[in-house]
Every structure is written in C-alpha cells, then in structure tokens.
Amino acid sequence: MHHSKRITLLAAVTAATALTVPSLSAHAAGTDPWVRAWGENAQGQLGNGSVLAQQTPAAVTGITRDDVRELSGGGGGAAAAANPFAVALLKDGTVKSWGANTTGQLGNGTTTAQSFPATVAGLSGVSEVSAGLNHALAVKGGRVLAWGSNASKQLGTGQDTTNPYRTPISVQSLDQVKDVGAGCDFSVALRQDGTVWTWGKGDNGRLGTGNNTTRETPQKVPELVDVESVAVGCDHVLALTADGTVKAWGKGAEGQLGNDATADSNKPVDVAYLDAVARIFATSASGFAVLDDGSLTGWGKNTDRQLGDGTNANRTTPVVLDTLRGVQSIAGGADFTVAALDDGSVIGWGANAAAQLGDGSTTGTTGTSTVTALPPGSGITHVATTVTGKSAFAY
C-alpha cells in the first residue's frame, strides 16, 4: 500500500474537467489522471454520472488515481437485485461510494442508488476497504466497520438481527486487524498476528471453521497461522502464508480450491503444486498466484476462458499461464478477468458480451489471446471488478 499525501491541487484543478474526458481509447496517450471504469452500468456502478454501459474505460467522476489507496467493486450483474456498487479508499483515510444501494451498501444512510462517488459521512482514518456482494467492510485503527446487508449476519455485529445497516457499524470484538475481505454474504479479517477470522454465511464451508454454520460474530479459522495475505472470492477464500504456500477453503465445485478436487472444504486445504508464491488474487470463482519468478498460475472456473490457458475447461489445480507476464494486479467477475501489467497497460480475457473487457468490442477472447483496455504508460497499477458482475475498474 502507498502512503502519500493527496494531490489536492490536481484534484481541484481537474475536477471541473471530469465530465469532459468521457473515455480513453486503447491507442490514446496514457497521460490521463482519472480512475477508469467500463462494462455494465445500469445502477451507476461505473461512477461517471450516467447509467449507460461503457465499452471503453470512462473516467470515474472527480477521483484521480493519485488520490486512491484502494478501490473495491461489489455486487453482481445487470439485474437490479444484483446490487453492483463500488467503494474507494482515498489516501487521506476517507471513503467514497457509488452504484446500487438497495441494502444500504453505500453506507450513506439511504437506500438510494447514486451514479457518482460521494463521501461516506463520518468515516475517516480508514486503512483498508472491501466490497462484497451486498455489504462492505473497512478497517480503522485495527477495528473493523461494516455496512449493508446483514441477511446472513455478514456484518458481524453480534446483534440478533438480519436488518441491513445503512451506515457503518462496528464488528464485534476484533482488534489489530490489518486487512479485510468481503465475499458473497460473508466476511474475512486478517489480524496482525497472522490469524484469520470469519463470520456470516457458512454455506459451502466458506468460513473455514470446520462446519457450515452461519456465524454472527467473528470466529478464528482453526490451525491457520502465519498468514500474510488473504484473497476472497464469491464463496471461497485463499490465504498466503509466510512460507509461500497457499491455503484455500469454501466452495470447490469449479476447482477454485486448487486441491485436485471439486468438493467443498470447510477447513483450509493446500492449493496443490504451488510454492514460492509472491501474491494471490481471487476472482469470483477462480484463483491466481504470481510466483517469485514473475510467472502466473491460475485455477478454478474457466467455462468462459477466464483463466487464459487456451481452454474452456475448469482447472482443479494451478496451470502456468505462459503468455501472461508482468502482472501487478488481477480481478475478475463471473466470466471475465482483467489485469494491470508492469508496463502500465490493462488487458483482459474471457467473455465480453457486456464490453467488460473494455476494448471497445463485445467479442470474447479465444485461445490464449488477450485484449487491451488501456495502453502501456497509462499509469494504472491496480484493477478491480464487481464480485459476480460485468463491470471493471482501473486505478
């Protein structure tokens, strides 16, 4: 994570032009300062003031890349009930949100959708954020705050209610938290001591606690220690340990646990044939790992070629993706994947019927081909997508 002062002057000078730079072709010069978004936009989840779909990356209103510490997309696809939205953590510790808001997931006290970013009132000093299917999490001073749907107790309040919360509320009892991940109706927290805690919906074993019980307060994942990072999909979790191995738990039907099986697991299992792992990423129902040598492996759901291995077969163990090098960040929805590369470009592969690859077409990829959404030199270092939807972000 980067900790630099907000470039408030740049924000002020360029805010007035936010709406005059609607899109940037893959062949344009990469000097544009804005966070970019593309794909489905029926609920305003692209944050550009409209509800029109975008086939190429469009500017998110009033947010520059230099201002953003972390951006997380939530919700799903085109249906109104899918609740697509996004939250952005700025480097000054405040949070902005936009998109669908049926369950109060924008945290602004209402259930009204908004198509442009607005600050979540009362939130400051935040260090991490994560958007789930219909709720959001934030870390402040080592404590976790949550808002949105609580239908599966995913807000972890310990209160006997499934009512949504339209403003942030404290998750019970956890402290010294360094990162959080919100999935489909459940939540994950990584503490400074390397332990992982989960709460919310227990189906498919996604809490990793040895059973499928839904929990309304955080529980420690047993016998899991020395975890350095976590990555949360829709209903599976990946954890990278200090010795470079990867553990997984939750739903396994599409091979997303990477353990040469398609069964769910309610406790952590080893992702097979992986060592010397540098970074992990979870998409909706797949997993990716960047190895110490810079190579990339992927596993899990692949029916729309979202692994990029040249096939459309689900992979139950990691496969080396030889054509994909220099990956800095990966994200993906239900049927596509996007990546930020070390040359500043953004590429994508998989399905593209909703223009979710951002290349100006609605044609999906074949074989190991990729398409370019943003050119080298664009300044992009991170990507995000809605959890199970067809909207993407680059910053």
C-alpha positions as CSV (number, residue, x, y, z in Angstrom):
1,M,0.0,0.0,0.0
2,H,1.2,3.5,-0.8
3,H,1.0,6.3,1.8
4,S,1.5,9.6,0.0
5,K,-0.3,12.9,0.6
6,R,-3.3,13.6,-1.5
7,I,-2.6,15.7,-4.5
8,T,-5.4,18.1,-3.7
9,L,-4.3,20.7,-6.1
10,L,-4.5,18.3,-9.0
11,A,-7.9,17.2,-7.8
12,A,-9.2,20.8,-7.6
13,V,-7.7,21.8,-11.0
14,T,-9.0,18.8,-12.8
15,A,-12.4,18.2,-11.1
16,A,-14.0,20.7,-13.4
17,T,-13.0,18.6,-16.4
18,A,-14.2,15.3,-15.1
19,L,-17.1,15.1,-17.4
20,T,-15.2,16.3,-20.5
21,V,-13.0,13.3,-20.8
22,P,-15.6,10.5,-21.1
23,S,-13.4,7.8,-22.5
24,L,-9.9,6.9,-23.5
25,S,-9.1,4.7,-26.4
26,A,-6.6,1.9,-26.1
27,H,-4.4,3.9,-28.6
28,A,-4.5,7.2,-26.8
29,A,-1.7,8.7,-24.9
30,G,-1.6,7.5,-21.3
31,T,-1.4,10.8,-19.5
32,D,-5.0,10.8,-18.2
33,P,-5.1,11.1,-14.3
34,W,-8.5,9.6,-13.7
35,V,-9.7,6.3,-12.2
36,R,-11.3,4.4,-15.1
37,A,-14.3,2.1,-15.3
38,W,-16.1,0.2,-18.0
39,G,-18.7,-2.5,-18.7
40,E,-22.2,-2.7,-17.3
41,N,-23.5,0.4,-15.6
42,A,-27.3,0.0,-15.1
43,Q,-27.0,1.0,-11.4
44,G,-24.4,3.7,-11.9
45,Q,-21.7,1.4,-10.7
46,L,-19.1,3.0,-13.0
47,G,-19.4,6.3,-11.1
48,N,-19.4,8.6,-14.2
49,G,-22.8,10.2,-13.5
50,S,-24.7,8.1,-16.0
51,V,-26.3,4.6,-16.2
52,L,-25.1,4.0,-19.7
53,A,-22.9,1.0,-20.4
54,Q,-19.3,1.8,-21.4
55,Q,-17.4,-0.2,-24.0
56,T,-14.1,1.6,-23.3
57,P,-12.7,3.0,-20.0
58,A,-14.5,6.1,-18.8
59,A,-13.5,8.5,-16.1
60,V,-14.9,8.0,-12.6
61,T,-16.2,11.4,-11.7
62,G,-13.7,13.5,-9.7
63,I,-11.4,10.8,-8.5
64,T,-7.7,10.7,-9.6
65,R,-5.5,7.7,-9.4
66,D,-3.1,9.6,-7.2
67,D,-5.9,10.1,-4.6
68,V,-6.8,6.4,-4.3
69,R,-5.2,3.9,-2.0
70,E,-7.7,1.1,-2.7
71,L,-10.8,0.5,-4.7
72,S,-13.1,-2.5,-4.4
73,G,-16.1,-3.4,-6.5
74,G,-19.1,-5.2,-5.1
75,G,-22.3,-6.8,-6.2
76,G,-23.2,-8.6,-9.4
77,G,-24.7,-8.3,-12.8
78,A,-27.3,-6.3,-14.8
79,A,-30.4,-7.2,-12.7
80,A,-31.4,-4.5,-10.2
81,A,-31.3,-7.1,-7.4
82,A,-27.6,-7.8,-8.2
83,N,-26.7,-4.6,-6.4
84,P,-23.4,-3.6,-8.2
85,F,-21.5,-0.9,-6.4
86,A,-18.0,0.3,-5.5
87,V,-16.1,1.8,-2.6
88,A,-12.9,3.7,-2.9
89,L,-10.5,4.4,0.0
90,L,-8.6,7.7,-0.5
91,K,-5.1,8.3,0.8
92,D,-6.5,10.8,3.3
93,G,-8.4,8.0,5.0
94,T,-11.8,8.9,3.8
95,V,-14.1,6.6,1.7
96,K,-16.3,7.3,-1.3
97,S,-19.0,5.0,-2.6
98,W,-21.3,4.8,-5.6
99,G,-23.7,2.5,-7.5
100,A,-26.6,0.4,-6.3
101,N,-27.7,0.8,-2.7
102,T,-30.7,-1.5,-2.2
103,T,-29.3,-2.9,1.1
104,G,-27.6,0.3,2.2
105,Q,-24.2,-0.8,0.9
106,L,-23.1,2.7,0.1
107,G,-23.0,3.5,3.8
108,N,-24.6,6.9,3.3
109,G,-27.7,6.4,5.4
110,T,-30.0,5.8,2.4
111,T,-31.1,3.0,0.1
112,T,-31.0,5.3,-3.0
113,A,-28.6,4.4,-5.8
114,Q,-26.1,7.1,-6.9
115,S,-24.2,7.2,-10.2
116,F,-21.2,9.3,-8.9
117,P,-18.8,9.0,-6.0
118,A,-19.8,10.6,-2.7
119,T,-18.0,10.6,0.6
120,V,-19.3,8.2,3.3
121,A,-20.1,10.6,6.1
122,G,-18.3,10.0,9.4
123,L,-15.6,7.7,8.1
124,S,-12.0,8.8,8.5
125,G,-8.7,7.2,9.4
126,V,-9.5,4.1,7.3
127,S,-6.7,1.9,6.2
128,E,-8.4,-0.9,4.2
129,V,-11.8,-1.4,2.4
130,S,-13.5,-4.3,0.7
131,A,-16.9,-4.6,-1.1
132,G,-18.8,-7.9,-1.1
133,L,-21.9,-9.0,-2.9
134,N,-24.2,-6.6,-0.9
135,H,-22.1,-5.3,2.1
136,A,-18.8,-3.5,2.7
137,L,-16.0,-3.6,5.2
138,A,-13.5,-1.1,6.4
139,V,-10.5,-1.2,8.8
140,K,-10.0,1.8,11.1
141,G,-7.4,1.7,13.9
142,G,-7.3,-2.0,13.7
143,R,-11.0,-2.4,14.2
144,V,-13.5,-3.5,11.5
145,L,-16.5,-1.5,10.5
146,A,-19.3,-2.9,8.3
147,W,-22.4,-1.8,6.5
148,G,-25.0,-3.0,4.0
149,S,-26.9,-6.3,4.0
150,N,-26.9,-8.4,7.2
151,A,-29.2,-11.1,5.9
152,S,-26.5,-13.8,6.7
153,K,-25.1,-12.0,9.7
154,Q,-22.1,-10.9,7.5
155,L,-21.8,-7.6,9.4
156,G,-20.6,-9.4,12.5
157,T,-22.4,-7.1,14.9
158,G,-23.4,-9.9,17.3
159,Q,-26.9,-8.4,17.4
160,D,-29.8,-10.7,16.8
161,T,-31.0,-9.0,13.6
162,T,-30.8,-9.5,9.9
163,N,-31.7,-5.9,9.2
164,P,-29.4,-4.0,6.8
165,Y,-27.3,-1.2,8.2
166,R,-27.2,1.9,6.1
167,T,-24.2,3.4,7.9
168,P,-21.0,1.8,9.3
169,I,-21.3,-0.2,12.5
170,S,-18.5,-1.9,14.5
171,V,-17.9,-5.6,14.0
172,Q,-17.8,-7.2,17.4
173,S,-14.6,-7.9,19.4
174,L,-11.9,-7.9,16.7
175,D,-8.8,-5.7,17.0
176,Q,-5.4,-5.4,15.5
177,V,-6.8,-6.2,12.0
178,K,-4.6,-5.4,9.1
179,D,-6.8,-6.5,6.2
180,V,-10.4,-7.5,5.3
181,G,-12.2,-9.3,2.5
182,A,-15.9,-9.3,1.8
183,G,-17.4,-12.2,-0.2
184,C,-20.9,-13.3,-1.1
185,D,-22.7,-12.9,2.3
186,F,-19.6,-13.5,4.5
187,S,-16.6,-11.6,5.8
188,V,-12.9,-12.3,6.4
189,A,-10.4,-10.4,8.6
190,L,-6.6,-10.9,8.8
191,R,-5.1,-9.9,12.1
192,Q,-1.6,-8.6,12.7
193,D,-0.7,-11.9,14.4
194,G,-1.3,-13.9,11.2
195,T,-4.6,-15.4,12.2
196,V,-7.7,-15.3,10.1
197,W,-11.2,-14.7,11.4
198,T,-14.5,-15.2,9.5
199,W,-18.2,-14.5,10.0
200,G,-21.5,-14.5,8.1
201,K,-22.9,-17.2,5.8
202,G,-21.4,-20.6,6.4
203,D,-22.7,-22.5,3.3
204,N,-20.0,-24.4,1.3
205,G,-17.7,-24.2,4.3
206,R,-16.7,-20.6,3.3
207,L,-15.9,-19.7,6.9
208,G,-13.2,-22.4,7.2
209,T,-14.2,-23.2,10.7
210,G,-14.8,-26.9,10.2
211,N,-18.5,-26.8,9.7
212,N,-21.1,-24.9,7.5
213,T,-22.7,-23.0,10.3
214,T,-23.6,-19.3,9.8
215,R,-21.9,-17.1,12.4
216,E,-23.0,-13.7,13.6
217,T,-19.7,-12.9,15.3
218,P,-16.1,-13.4,14.2
219,Q,-14.6,-16.9,14.7
220,K,-10.9,-17.8,14.3
221,V,-10.1,-20.2,11.5
222,P,-8.5,-23.1,13.4
223,E,-4.9,-24.2,12.9
224,L,-4.2,-21.5,10.4
225,V,-1.2,-19.4,11.3
226,D,1.4,-17.1,9.8
227,V,-0.9,-15.8,7.1
228,E,0.5,-12.8,5.3
229,S,-2.4,-12.0,2.9
230,V,-5.9,-13.2,2.1
231,A,-8.0,-13.0,-1.1
232,V,-11.7,-13.5,-1.0
233,G,-13.9,-14.8,-4.0
234,C,-17.6,-15.1,-4.0
235,D,-17.7,-18.2,-1.9
236,H,-14.1,-19.3,-1.5
237,V,-11.0,-17.9,0.3
238,L,-7.3,-18.0,-0.4
239,A,-4.6,-17.4,2.2
240,L,-0.9,-16.9,1.5
241,T,1.3,-18.0,4.4
242,A,4.8,-16.7,5.4
243,D,6.5,-19.7,3.8
244,G,5.0,-19.0,0.4
245,T,2.3,-21.7,0.4
246,V,-1.4,-21.1,-0.4
247,K,-4.4,-22.4,1.6
248,A,-7.9,-22.4,0.4
249,W,-11.4,-23.2,1.7
250,G,-15.1,-22.9,0.8
251,K,-16.8,-23.8,-2.4
252,G,-14.9,-26.2,-4.7
253,A,-17.3,-27.1,-7.5
254,E,-15.4,-25.2,-10.2
255,G,-12.0,-26.2,-8.9
256,Q,-11.4,-22.9,-7.1
257,L,-9.7,-24.6,-4.1
258,G,-6.9,-25.8,-6.4
259,N,-6.6,-29.1,-4.5
260,D,-7.3,-31.5,-7.4
261,A,-10.9,-31.9,-6.3
262,T,-14.3,-30.4,-6.8
263,A,-15.7,-30.9,-3.3
264,D,-16.3,-28.0,-0.9
265,S,-14.0,-27.8,2.1
266,N,-15.0,-26.3,5.4
267,K,-11.4,-26.2,6.6
268,P,-8.2,-24.9,4.9
269,V,-6.6,-27.2,2.3
270,D,-3.3,-26.8,0.4
271,V,-3.5,-25.4,-3.2
272,A,-1.5,-28.1,-5.0
273,Y,1.8,-27.7,-6.8
274,L,2.4,-24.2,-5.6
275,D,5.4,-22.8,-3.8
276,A,7.5,-19.6,-3.9
277,V,4.3,-17.6,-4.2
278,A,4.6,-13.8,-4.1
279,R,1.0,-12.6,-4.4
280,I,-2.5,-14.1,-4.6
281,F,-5.7,-12.9,-6.2
282,A,-9.2,-14.4,-6.0
283,T,-11.8,-13.7,-8.7
284,S,-15.5,-14.7,-8.5
285,A,-14.8,-18.5,-8.7
286,S,-11.1,-18.7,-9.7
287,G,-7.7,-18.1,-8.2
288,F,-4.4,-16.7,-9.4
289,A,-0.9,-16.7,-8.0
290,V,2.1,-14.6,-9.0
291,L,5.2,-16.6,-8.3
292,D,8.6,-15.2,-7.1
293,D,10.0,-15.5,-10.6
294,G,7.2,-13.3,-12.0
295,S,5.2,-16.2,-13.7
296,L,1.5,-16.5,-13.2
297,T,-0.6,-19.5,-12.4
298,G,-4.4,-19.8,-12.4
299,W,-7.1,-22.4,-11.4
300,G,-10.8,-22.7,-10.9
301,K,-13.7,-21.7,-13.1
302,N,-12.8,-21.4,-16.8
303,T,-16.0,-22.0,-18.7
304,D,-15.7,-18.6,-20.4
305,R,-11.9,-18.8,-20.8
306,Q,-11.4,-16.5,-17.8
307,L,-8.2,-18.4,-16.8
308,G,-6.5,-17.5,-20.1
309,D,-4.9,-21.0,-20.5
310,G,-6.2,-21.6,-24.0
311,T,-9.1,-23.9,-22.9
312,N,-12.5,-23.5,-21.5
313,A,-12.2,-26.4,-19.0
314,N,-12.3,-25.7,-15.3
315,R,-8.9,-26.4,-13.6
316,T,-8.8,-28.1,-10.3
317,T,-5.0,-27.5,-9.9
318,P,-2.9,-24.5,-10.9
319,V,-1.8,-24.2,-14.5
320,V,1.1,-22.0,-15.6
321,L,-0.1,-19.2,-17.8
322,D,3.0,-18.8,-20.0
323,T,1.7,-15.9,-22.1
324,L,0.9,-13.7,-19.1
325,R,3.9,-12.0,-17.5
326,G,4.5,-8.8,-15.6
327,V,1.1,-9.0,-13.8
328,Q,0.8,-6.5,-11.0
329,S,-2.9,-6.9,-10.2
330,I,-5.8,-9.2,-11.3
331,A,-9.5,-9.1,-10.8
332,G,-12.5,-10.8,-12.3
333,G,-16.2,-11.2,-12.2
334,A,-18.3,-14.3,-13.1
335,D,-17.0,-14.7,-16.7
336,F,-14.0,-12.5,-17.3
337,T,-10.6,-11.4,-16.0
338,V,-8.7,-8.2,-16.2
339,A,-5.0,-7.5,-15.2
340,A,-2.8,-4.5,-14.7
341,L,0.7,-5.1,-16.1
342,D,4.0,-3.6,-15.1
343,D,4.2,-1.5,-18.2
344,G,1.0,0.4,-17.1
345,S,-1.3,-1.4,-19.5
346,V,-4.6,-3.1,-18.7
347,I,-5.5,-6.3,-20.5
348,G,-8.5,-8.7,-20.3
349,W,-9.6,-12.1,-21.4
350,G,-12.8,-14.2,-21.2
351,A,-16.3,-13.3,-22.0
352,N,-17.1,-9.8,-23.3
353,A,-20.8,-9.6,-24.2
354,A,-21.3,-6.6,-21.9
355,A,-18.0,-5.0,-23.0
356,Q,-16.5,-6.0,-19.7
357,L,-13.0,-6.3,-21.3
358,G,-13.0,-2.6,-22.1
359,D,-11.5,-2.9,-25.6
360,G,-14.5,-1.3,-27.4
361,S,-15.9,-4.5,-28.7
362,T,-18.3,-7.2,-27.4
363,T,-16.3,-10.1,-28.7
364,G,-14.8,-12.6,-26.2
365,T,-11.3,-13.9,-26.4
366,T,-10.2,-17.3,-27.8
367,G,-7.2,-19.4,-27.1
368,T,-4.6,-17.6,-25.0
369,S,-5.4,-14.2,-26.6
370,T,-5.9,-11.1,-24.6
371,V,-7.3,-7.6,-25.5
372,T,-6.1,-4.2,-24.4
373,A,-8.4,-1.9,-22.4
374,L,-5.7,0.7,-21.6
375,P,-2.3,1.2,-23.2
376,P,1.2,0.9,-21.8
377,G,2.2,4.0,-19.9
378,S,-1.3,4.7,-18.7
379,G,-0.1,4.9,-15.1
380,I,-2.5,2.2,-13.9
381,T,-1.2,-0.2,-11.2
382,H,-4.4,-1.9,-9.9
383,V,-7.7,-3.3,-11.3
384,A,-11.0,-4.3,-9.6
385,T,-14.3,-5.7,-10.7
386,T,-17.8,-6.2,-9.3
387,V,-17.8,-9.5,-7.4
388,T,-20.0,-11.5,-9.8
389,G,-20.9,-8.9,-12.4
390,K,-19.5,-7.4,-15.6
391,S,-18.1,-4.0,-14.5
392,A,-14.4,-3.2,-14.2
393,F,-12.2,-0.5,-12.7
394,A,-8.6,0.5,-13.1
395,Y,-6.6,2.9,-10.9
